[in-house]
Amino acid sequence: MTVVTMTVNGKQRQADIEDRTLLVYFLRENLRLTGTHIGCDTSQCGACVVHVNGRAVKSCTMFAVQASGAEVLTIEGVAVDGKLHPVQEAFRHNHGLQCGFCTPGMIMTAIDMIRRNPNLDRRTIREELEGNICRCTGYHNIVTAIEDASKRVAAGTAA
Amino acid sequence: MIPYPFTYHRPKSLNQAQTLLSREPDAKLLAGGQTLIAAMKLRLANPSALIDIAGLQELSFIRASDSAIMIGAATKHADVANSSDVREKVPALADLAEGIGDPAVRRMGTIGGSLANNDPAADYPAAALGLGATLKTINRSIAADAFFTGMFSTALEQGEIITDVSFPVPKRAGYAKFPNPASRYAMAGVFIADFGHQVRVAVTGAAPCVFRQRDMEVALAKNFSPDAIKPTVISPEGLNSDIHGSAEYRAHLVNVMARRAVNTALEYYSTNAG
């Protein structure tokens, strides 16, 4: 057992866990942050994507101890003071989800994608979504939502 | 999926990592973990301890000179893909790194981890063998030609840690792969590098281990064009055959990917010259 401390959504969190605890289980079971989903559990579907030190990674393929001392951002931490993040707003506006299971991972991937590529086109968005699977196959609206979100974020930065 | 229990260590230096590794023969190095953790979750790997070297600054760097690019073993695929030095000197290497897995995997996976694992369908072994790279460990330098010894096996000895990889800068180079539509691993991937006096052709994904295709090397040294290798027949003997494709299919793919790689090399070059 190891005492692991990390900053999750701006708050310092600590737990005594087995070294083999995956980050996704630490978030869901120790911290009860169940917005991060487990889909395939094999690093393919992206439902578990969170940000570790500002980089989008798959929390099913990382041990919690590896994130010890890190800054972690999950879907629960992206809205500020009850106000949706522009990417969440864009998903809502464009109906960028059907069942919603993949949505937390899609949004975390989209936030990271927009930060790295301010000028996103649809082709790039589809390429960047390589590691996120939507089994409702609702990609069309997801791509539209991310395209819209990139414009919202750009407008927000400019303002 | 939960792996078997293990003890986690995060050494502060390479020396400390080496000491830990020598003390525990069943320990494994953890860099990006994008292959190892998956194998542990499936209980195909059962290390007694993990020694996490991902955060060691001395293993994470990209240095360029006129003749070579040196990349630290713990450098992540995303950092190689985004490096302006790599992009300028060996664009094929930057593109190869950008084609591994998906964006989240590229944020974690490392070049040293990929080379040490020597997955038959991994991309980096093709670049290392195609460019004739030199892999450095704490004690010695190993030429890529002597490094990849078989499926998931390398010339590394027990407890030997790769510190960096040095890629000679070619006159031009290209990489093309036919990715498995689900995993993005190469069904066949070909890295071709033209050094003027010599052409090297390395094939990944098609066989149990990355290998050089000498007939194509000879043909391309005489005439660096896709037409020069179009007649080269690849024997399906010894190539991989699985639900994704037969050995005959892969043999055919190798030729197609090789011609695409030559075209890519020519395109980079014409763009740069223009």
HADDOCK unambig.tbl for C-alpha pairs under 7 A between the chains (distance, minus, plus):
assign (segid A and resid 19 and name CA) (segid B and resid 6 and name CA) 6.62 0.50 0.50
assign (segid A and resid 19 and name CA) (segid B and resid 7 and name CA) 6.15 0.50 0.50
assign (segid A and resid 19 and name CA) (segid B and resid 8 and name CA) 6.02 0.50 0.50
assign (segid A and resid 20 and name CA) (segid B and resid 3 and name CA) 6.49 0.50 0.50
assign (segid A and resid 20 and name CA) (segid B and resid 5 and name CA) 5.79 0.50 0.50
assign (segid A and resid 20 and name CA) (segid B and resid 6 and name CA) 6.49 0.50 0.50
assign (segid A and resid 41 and name CA) (segid B and resid 1 and name CA) 6.97 0.50 0.50
assign (segid A and resid 42 and name CA) (segid B and resid 38 and name CA) 6.50 0.50 0.50
assign (segid A and resid 55 and name CA) (segid B and resid 107 and name CA) 6.91 0.50 0.50
assign (segid A and resid 56 and name CA) (segid B and resid 104 and name CA) 5.59 0.50 0.50
assign (segid A and resid 57 and name CA) (segid B and resid 104 and name CA) 4.48 0.50 0.50
assign (segid A and resid 57 and name CA) (segid B and resid 105 and name CA) 6.72 0.50 0.50
assign (segid A and resid 57 and name CA) (segid B and resid 107 and name CA) 6.60 0.50 0.50
assign (segid A and resid 58 and name CA) (segid B and resid 104 and name CA) 6.17 0.50 0.50
assign (segid A and resid 61 and name CA) (segid B and resid 34 and name CA) 6.42 0.50 0.50
assign (segid A and resid 61 and name CA) (segid B and resid 37 and name CA) 6.01 0.50 0.50
assign (segid A and resid 61 and name CA) (segid B and resid 38 and name CA) 6.66 0.50 0.50
assign (segid A and resid 128 and name CA) (segid B and resid 103 and name CA) 6.49 0.50 0.50
assign (segid A and resid 130 and name CA) (segid B and resid 102 and name CA) 5.56 0.50 0.50
assign (segid A and resid 131 and name CA) (segid B and resid 102 and name CA) 4.99 0.50 0.50
assign (segid A and resid 131 and name CA) (segid B and resid 103 and name CA) 6.80 0.50 0.50
